[in-house]
Amino acid sequence: MKDLVETIHSMVGRIGRPVRLMEVCGTHTVAMFRHGIRSILPEEILLLSGPGCPVCVTSVEDMDRAAEMARLPGVILTTFGDMMRVPGSCNSLQEVRAGGTDIRVVYSPMDALGMAAENPDNSVVFLATGFETTSPSVAATLCEAEKRGIDNFYIYTNHKLVPPALKALLDDERVEVDGFILPGHVSTIIGIRPYRFIPVEHGKPAVVAGFEAQDIIEAIAMLLAQIVKGEPRVEIQYSRAVRPEGNPKATALIDRCFLPVDTQWRGIGTISGSGLCLREGFRHRDASIVFDIKVEGRPEPAGCSCGDILRGIKIPTDCPLFAKTCTPETPVGACMVSTEGSCSAYYRYEVEKGL
């Protein structure tokens, strides 16, 4: 570790300018704070958080639609626990549940399928969120529902795809990033081929990193080495878990059930081909079609900087609401809700611990 840090300081001196690196994954953001990595890096390295928290990028409109589904007679809405406090335009799911609706927290989509089997007179909807890491398990659950003939199980898909989001960031002239620390979990599924546009089209280096302190420090050193040499490419630091080809069985399962679709990212807007919708053979389980809930598009809360934070244009402390009206107890924006949200991480490690 000491040698790696000394190497990083030496390479920053050779580069001779500030270097802006984006950790795409929220787990990396938390790990950097937890391990104190920011404190040992040269001040010329600025670490930016990207759009790699699925809770943070679920749109206000999608949260409102899920809440309306939950209010329908005979519907049981299920979802992961970290979605319960994500703000909609008026209420979170937690607040809607307090009003008497049947919203239940599950640990996996298979748990939701089990509820559907146990409650045949109800329609059980699973609010499916996450990146490429979680979509294979949802696809497997869909196939299991078909196999078992559980006809009262539905999916409201809010899955997001990471590479199209990174492409949208790089196409935004306001985004200034010199290199990417790519998500390890997502990359175990998709490998590195989908990221190759980063060096080829934009001349930026990228490294898939693990989540231990040494993983992250080593990934930063690898990025700086690419910058020094002027040879951008996609490398794998997290080789103990990530293969260049990814997991073909998992990606085949995703392709069996889903198709890419344009979708809304909270604070960012619509990104082409960045979401997943159900294929024709599974459309009878698509809650957005079966229940056809209409909601009005609503703007982000006034003063909330989540969109710029997710793009790496700002850091959480730049937001005028941060640690004032927006805290983990009273979140205004989605970046403060999830433990992997950048605002939540900054609050926990810089405000609560005084770092």
C-alpha positions as CSV (number, residue, x, y, z in Angstrom):
1,M,0.0,0.0,0.0
2,K,2.8,2.4,0.9
3,D,4.6,1.8,-2.4
4,L,1.3,2.2,-4.3
5,V,0.6,5.6,-2.6
6,E,4.1,6.8,-3.3
7,T,3.7,5.8,-6.9
8,I,0.5,7.7,-7.2
9,H,2.1,10.8,-5.8
10,S,5.0,10.5,-8.2
11,M,2.7,10.0,-11.2
12,V,0.5,13.0,-10.3
13,G,3.7,15.1,-10.2
14,R,4.5,13.9,-13.7
15,I,1.0,14.7,-15.0
16,G,1.4,18.2,-13.6
17,R,-2.3,19.1,-13.4
18,P,-5.4,18.2,-11.3
19,V,-6.9,14.8,-12.2
20,R,-10.6,14.2,-11.9
21,L,-11.5,10.5,-11.4
22,M,-15.1,9.2,-11.2
23,E,-16.0,6.2,-9.1
24,V,-19.1,5.0,-10.9
25,C,-20.3,2.7,-8.1
26,G,-21.8,3.8,-4.9
27,T,-20.2,1.0,-3.1
28,H,-16.8,2.4,-4.1
29,T,-17.8,5.8,-2.8
30,V,-18.6,4.3,0.7
31,A,-15.5,2.2,0.6
32,M,-13.3,5.2,-0.1
33,F,-14.6,7.0,2.9
34,R,-14.6,4.0,5.2
35,H,-10.9,3.2,4.3
36,G,-9.8,6.8,4.5
37,I,-8.5,6.7,0.9
38,R,-9.3,10.3,0.1
39,S,-7.0,11.5,3.0
40,I,-3.9,9.7,1.6
41,L,-4.2,10.8,-2.0
42,P,-2.5,13.9,-3.4
43,E,-4.8,17.0,-3.3
44,E,-4.5,17.1,-7.1
45,I,-6.7,14.0,-7.4
46,L,-10.4,14.9,-7.2
47,L,-12.7,11.9,-6.7
48,L,-16.2,12.3,-8.1
49,S,-19.2,10.1,-7.6
50,G,-21.1,8.9,-10.6
51,P,-24.6,7.6,-11.3
52,G,-23.9,4.1,-9.8
53,C,-26.6,4.0,-7.1
54,P,-29.8,2.4,-8.5
55,V,-31.9,3.9,-5.6
56,C,-30.6,7.4,-6.4
57,V,-31.4,7.2,-10.1
58,T,-35.0,5.9,-9.8
59,S,-37.2,8.7,-11.1
60,V,-39.8,10.6,-9.2
61,E,-42.4,9.5,-11.8
62,D,-41.6,5.8,-11.3
63,M,-41.9,6.2,-7.5
64,D,-45.2,7.9,-8.0
65,R,-46.4,5.1,-10.3
66,A,-45.4,2.5,-7.8
67,A,-47.2,4.2,-5.1
68,E,-50.4,4.4,-7.2
69,M,-50.1,0.7,-8.0
70,A,-49.9,0.0,-4.2
71,R,-53.1,1.8,-3.7
72,L,-55.1,-0.4,-6.1
73,P,-57.5,-2.8,-4.5
74,G,-56.1,-6.3,-4.2
75,V,-52.5,-5.3,-5.0
76,I,-49.5,-6.2,-2.8
77,L,-46.4,-4.1,-3.7
78,T,-43.1,-5.7,-2.9
79,T,-39.6,-4.1,-3.1
80,F,-36.2,-3.9,-1.5
81,G,-35.9,-2.1,1.8
82,D,-33.8,0.8,0.5
83,M,-36.6,1.8,-1.9
84,M,-39.0,2.5,0.9
85,R,-37.8,6.0,1.7
86,V,-37.0,7.3,-1.8
87,P,-39.0,10.5,-2.2
88,G,-41.8,10.7,-4.8
89,S,-43.4,13.9,-5.7
90,C,-45.6,13.8,-2.6
91,N,-44.8,10.7,-0.5
92,S,-42.3,7.9,-0.2
93,L,-43.5,4.2,-0.2
94,Q,-42.9,4.2,3.6
95,E,-45.4,7.0,4.0
96,V,-47.9,5.4,1.6
97,R,-47.7,2.2,3.6
98,A,-48.3,4.1,6.8
99,G,-51.7,5.1,5.2
100,G,-52.8,1.5,5.1
101,T,-51.6,0.1,1.7
102,D,-50.0,-3.3,1.5
103,I,-46.4,-2.7,0.8
104,R,-43.9,-5.4,1.9
105,V,-40.1,-5.4,2.0
106,V,-38.5,-8.5,0.5
107,Y,-34.9,-9.7,0.2
108,S,-35.1,-11.1,-3.3
109,P,-37.6,-11.3,-6.2
110,M,-38.1,-15.0,-5.3
111,D,-39.5,-13.9,-2.0
112,A,-42.1,-11.8,-3.9
113,L,-42.9,-14.8,-6.1
114,G,-43.4,-16.9,-2.9
115,M,-45.9,-14.2,-1.7
116,A,-47.8,-14.5,-5.0
117,A,-48.1,-18.3,-4.5
118,E,-49.3,-17.8,-1.0
119,N,-51.8,-15.0,-1.9
120,P,-53.6,-16.3,-5.1
121,D,-56.4,-13.8,-4.7
122,N,-54.1,-10.8,-4.8
123,S,-51.9,-9.3,-7.5
124,V,-48.3,-9.2,-6.3
125,V,-46.1,-6.6,-7.9
126,F,-42.3,-6.6,-7.5
127,L,-40.8,-3.1,-7.9
128,A,-37.5,-4.2,-9.6
129,T,-34.6,-1.9,-9.4
130,G,-30.9,-2.2,-9.8
131,F,-28.2,-2.5,-12.5
132,E,-27.0,-5.4,-14.5
133,T,-26.1,-7.1,-11.2
134,T,-29.7,-7.7,-10.1
135,S,-31.5,-8.1,-13.4
136,P,-30.4,-11.8,-13.8
137,S,-32.2,-12.8,-10.6
138,V,-35.3,-11.0,-11.7
139,A,-35.1,-12.8,-15.1
140,A,-34.7,-16.1,-13.3
141,T,-37.8,-15.3,-11.1
142,L,-39.8,-14.5,-14.2
143,C,-38.9,-17.9,-15.7
144,E,-39.7,-19.6,-12.5
145,A,-43.1,-17.9,-12.4
146,E,-43.8,-19.2,-15.9
147,K,-42.7,-22.7,-15.1
148,R,-44.9,-22.8,-12.0
149,G,-47.8,-21.1,-13.6
150,I,-48.1,-18.4,-10.9
151,D,-50.3,-16.0,-12.9
152,N,-50.7,-13.3,-10.2
153,F,-47.0,-12.2,-10.2
154,Y,-46.0,-9.0,-12.0
155,I,-42.8,-7.0,-12.4
156,Y,-42.6,-3.2,-12.5
157,T,-39.1,-2.9,-14.0
158,N,-36.9,0.0,-13.2
159,H,-33.7,-1.7,-14.1
160,K,-30.9,0.5,-15.4
161,L,-27.8,-0.2,-17.6
162,V,-24.5,1.4,-16.7
163,P,-22.6,1.7,-20.0
164,P,-25.3,3.9,-21.7
165,A,-25.3,6.2,-18.7
166,L,-21.5,6.6,-18.9
167,K,-21.9,7.4,-22.6
168,A,-24.4,10.1,-21.8
169,L,-22.1,11.6,-19.3
170,L,-19.2,11.7,-21.7
171,D,-21.4,13.3,-24.3
172,D,-22.3,16.1,-21.8
173,E,-19.8,19.0,-22.3
174,R,-20.2,20.0,-18.7
175,V,-18.8,16.7,-17.4
176,E,-15.0,16.8,-16.9
177,V,-13.6,13.4,-16.1
178,D,-10.1,12.1,-16.7
179,G,-10.8,8.5,-15.9
180,F,-13.3,6.0,-14.6
181,I,-13.2,3.5,-11.7
182,L,-15.7,1.0,-13.1
183,P,-18.1,-1.0,-10.9
184,G,-16.9,-4.4,-9.9
185,H,-20.3,-6.1,-9.3
186,V,-21.8,-4.9,-12.6
187,S,-18.7,-6.0,-14.5
188,T,-18.9,-9.6,-13.2
189,I,-22.0,-9.8,-15.3
190,I,-21.2,-7.8,-18.5
191,G,-17.4,-8.0,-18.6
192,I,-15.4,-5.1,-20.2
193,R,-16.5,-5.1,-23.9
194,P,-19.5,-2.7,-23.2
195,Y,-17.0,-0.1,-21.8
196,R,-14.6,0.0,-24.8
197,F,-16.2,3.1,-26.2
198,I,-14.7,5.0,-23.2
199,P,-11.1,4.8,-24.5
200,V,-11.9,4.3,-28.2
201,E,-14.4,7.2,-28.7
202,H,-13.5,9.5,-25.8
203,G,-9.8,8.8,-25.1
204,K,-10.4,8.2,-21.4
205,P,-8.8,5.4,-19.3
206,A,-11.0,3.0,-17.3
207,V,-10.3,0.3,-14.7
208,V,-12.7,-2.2,-13.1
209,A,-11.9,-2.2,-9.4
210,G,-12.7,-4.3,-6.4
211,F,-13.8,-2.9,-3.1
212,E,-11.0,-3.4,-0.7
213,A,-8.7,-0.5,0.1
214,Q,-5.8,-2.0,-1.9
215,D,-8.1,-2.7,-4.8
216,I,-9.1,0.9,-5.1
217,I,-5.6,2.3,-4.6
218,E,-4.3,0.0,-7.2
219,A,-7.0,0.9,-9.6
220,I,-6.2,4.6,-9.2
221,A,-2.5,3.9,-9.8
222,M,-3.5,2.0,-13.0
223,L,-5.6,4.9,-14.2
224,L,-2.7,7.4,-13.6
225,A,-0.3,5.1,-15.4
226,Q,-2.6,5.1,-18.5
227,I,-2.8,8.9,-18.3
228,V,1.0,9.3,-18.0
229,K,1.6,7.0,-21.0
230,G,-1.2,8.5,-23.1
231,E,-2.6,5.0,-23.7
232,P,-6.2,4.8,-22.6
233,R,-7.8,1.4,-22.4
234,V,-10.1,-0.7,-20.2
235,E,-8.2,-2.7,-17.6
236,I,-9.4,-5.2,-14.9
237,Q,-7.9,-4.7,-11.5
238,Y,-10.6,-6.9,-9.9
239,S,-9.4,-10.0,-11.8
240,R,-10.3,-12.4,-9.0
241,A,-14.0,-11.8,-9.8
242,V,-14.2,-10.3,-13.2
243,R,-13.5,-11.9,-16.5
244,P,-13.2,-10.0,-19.8
245,E,-16.2,-11.8,-21.2
246,G,-18.2,-11.4,-18.0
247,N,-20.8,-14.1,-17.2
248,P,-22.4,-15.3,-20.5
249,K,-25.0,-17.4,-18.7
250,A,-26.3,-14.3,-16.8
251,T,-26.3,-12.1,-19.8
252,A,-28.2,-14.7,-21.8
253,L,-30.8,-14.9,-19.0
254,I,-31.2,-11.1,-19.2
255,D,-31.5,-11.2,-23.0
256,R,-34.1,-14.0,-22.7
257,C,-36.5,-11.8,-20.6
258,F,-35.6,-8.2,-21.3
259,L,-35.0,-5.7,-24.1
260,P,-33.1,-2.3,-23.9
261,V,-35.4,0.7,-23.8
262,D,-35.0,4.5,-23.3
263,T,-35.6,5.3,-19.6
264,Q,-35.6,8.2,-17.2
265,W,-32.8,8.7,-14.7
266,R,-33.6,10.8,-11.7
267,G,-31.9,14.2,-12.0
268,I,-30.3,13.4,-15.3
269,G,-33.2,12.8,-17.7
270,T,-34.0,10.2,-20.4
271,I,-31.0,8.2,-21.6
272,S,-31.3,6.2,-24.8
273,G,-31.2,2.4,-24.4
274,S,-30.3,2.6,-20.7
275,G,-33.3,0.6,-19.2
276,L,-34.9,-2.8,-19.6
277,C,-38.4,-3.7,-20.5
278,L,-40.0,-7.1,-20.7
279,R,-39.9,-9.0,-23.9
280,E,-43.1,-9.9,-25.7
281,G,-43.3,-13.3,-24.1
282,F,-43.3,-11.8,-20.7
283,R,-45.5,-8.7,-21.3
284,H,-48.4,-10.3,-19.5
285,R,-46.3,-9.9,-16.3
286,D,-45.5,-6.2,-17.0
287,A,-47.2,-4.2,-14.2
288,S,-46.9,-1.0,-16.2
289,I,-49.0,-2.5,-18.9
290,V,-51.4,-4.6,-16.8
291,F,-52.3,-1.7,-14.4
292,D,-51.6,1.2,-16.8
293,I,-51.1,3.8,-14.1
294,K,-50.9,7.4,-15.4
295,V,-49.0,10.0,-13.4
296,E,-47.9,13.5,-14.1
297,G,-44.2,14.2,-14.6
298,R,-42.9,16.2,-11.7
299,P,-39.6,18.2,-11.4
300,E,-36.9,17.5,-8.9
301,P,-37.3,19.3,-5.5
302,A,-36.3,23.0,-5.7
303,G,-32.6,23.5,-4.8
304,C,-31.7,19.8,-5.0
305,S,-28.4,19.2,-6.7
306,C,-28.7,15.4,-7.1
307,G,-28.6,15.6,-10.9
308,D,-25.3,17.5,-11.0
309,I,-23.9,15.2,-8.3
310,L,-24.7,12.1,-10.2
311,R,-23.0,13.6,-13.3
312,G,-19.9,14.5,-11.3
313,I,-20.4,18.2,-12.0
314,K,-20.8,18.9,-8.2
315,I,-19.9,17.1,-5.0
316,P,-22.6,16.8,-2.2
317,T,-21.2,19.7,-0.2
318,D,-21.9,22.0,-3.1
319,C,-25.6,21.5,-2.7
320,P,-27.3,24.3,-0.7
321,L,-29.6,21.7,1.0
322,F,-26.9,19.3,2.1
323,A,-26.8,18.8,5.9
324,K,-29.4,21.5,6.3
325,T,-32.9,20.6,5.1
326,C,-31.6,17.4,3.5
327,T,-30.3,14.8,5.9
328,P,-30.6,11.0,6.1
329,E,-33.5,11.4,8.5
330,T,-35.3,13.9,6.2
331,P,-34.0,13.3,2.7
332,V,-35.0,15.8,0.0
333,G,-33.1,14.0,-2.8
334,A,-32.6,10.3,-3.5
335,C,-28.8,10.6,-3.2
336,M,-29.3,11.1,0.6
337,V,-31.6,8.0,1.0
338,S,-29.5,5.0,0.1
339,T,-26.4,4.1,2.1
340,E,-24.6,3.9,-1.2
341,G,-25.8,7.4,-2.2
342,S,-23.0,9.9,-2.4
343,C,-24.8,12.5,-0.3
344,S,-25.5,9.9,2.4
345,A,-21.8,8.8,2.4
346,Y,-20.6,12.4,2.6
347,Y,-23.0,13.1,5.5
348,R,-22.0,10.0,7.4
349,Y,-18.3,10.4,7.1
350,E,-17.8,14.2,6.9
351,V,-20.6,15.6,9.0
352,E,-21.4,12.9,11.6
353,K,-17.7,11.9,12.1
354,G,-16.4,15.4,11.6
355,L,-13.9,14.3,8.9
